[in-house]
């Protein structure tokens, strides 16, 4: 196991998830049902694990067909497009 890569992935995902819509929704669910903190945690954690597993599988399949540099460009263009869309729609 490459600990540097694992640490980089953990830190990147952790920072990216801070304050995003998923985290805010989870906080709202926990706030609506304070006695149900464990089920909210388990459901949110399970959803994140499932979406991450899907991302890893799709990433593996796509990287077998498309080069790494093309993927980086596509990801960068996608992030910029989403940012512009977010700024321009409101």
C-alpha positions in Angstrom: 0.0 0.0 0.0 1.3 3.4 -0.9 0.8 5.5 2.2 1.7 8.8 0.5 -0.9 8.2 -2.2 -3.5 7.1 0.4 -2.8 10.2 2.5 -3.1 12.5 -0.5 -6.4 10.9 -1.5 -7.7 11.1 2.1 -6.8 14.8 2.5 -8.1 15.7 -0.9 -11.5 14.0 -0.4 -11.8 15.2 3.2 -11.1 18.9 2.2 -13.3 18.6 -0.9 -16.2 17.3 1.2 -16.0 20.0 3.9 -19.0 22.2 3.6 -20.4 20.7 0.4 -24.0 20.0 -0.3 -23.8 16.4 0.9 -22.4 17.4 4.2 -24.9 20.2 4.7 -27.8 17.7 3.9 -26.4 15.3 6.4 -26.3 18.0 9.0 -29.9 18.8 8.3 -31.0 15.2 8.6 -29.1 14.9 11.9 -30.7 18.1 13.1 -34.2 17.0 12.3 -33.8 13.7 14.2 -31.3 14.3 17.0 -32.1 10.8 18.5 -31.2 9.2 15.1 -27.6 10.3 14.9 -26.2 6.8 14.4 -28.6 5.9 11.5 -27.9 9.2 9.8 -24.2 8.6 10.1 -24.4 5.0 8.9 -26.6 6.0 5.9 -24.4 9.0 4.9 -21.1 7.0 5.3 -22.6 4.1 3.3 -23.6 6.5 0.5 -20.1 8.0 0.4 -18.5 4.5 0.3 -20.9 3.4 -2.5 -20.3 6.6 -4.6 -16.5 6.3 -4.0 -16.6 2.6 -5.1 -18.5 3.6 -8.2 -15.9 6.3 -8.9 -13.0 3.9 -8.5 -14.6 1.3 -10.8 -15.5 3.9 -13.5 -12.1 5.5 -13.2 -10.4 2.2 -13.8 -12.6 1.5 -16.8 -12.2 4.9 -18.3 -8.4 5.1 -17.7 -8.0 1.8 -19.6 -9.5 3.6 -22.7 -8.3 7.2 -22.3 -4.9 8.5 -21.4 -4.2 10.2 -18.0 -3.5 13.6 -19.6 -6.8 13.6 -21.4 -8.6 12.6 -18.1 -6.9 15.5 -16.3 -7.9 17.9 -19.0 -11.5 16.6 -18.9 -11.7 16.8 -15.1 -10.3 20.4 -15.2 -12.7 21.6 -17.9 -15.5 19.9 -16.0 -14.7 21.7 -12.7 -14.3 25.0 -14.5 -17.7 24.5 -16.3 -19.5 23.6 -13.1 -17.9 26.7 -11.4 -19.0 29.0 -14.2 -22.5 27.4 -14.3 -22.8 27.9 -10.5 -21.7 31.6 -10.7 -23.8 32.4 -13.8 -27.1 30.8 -12.8 -27.7 32.8 -9.7 
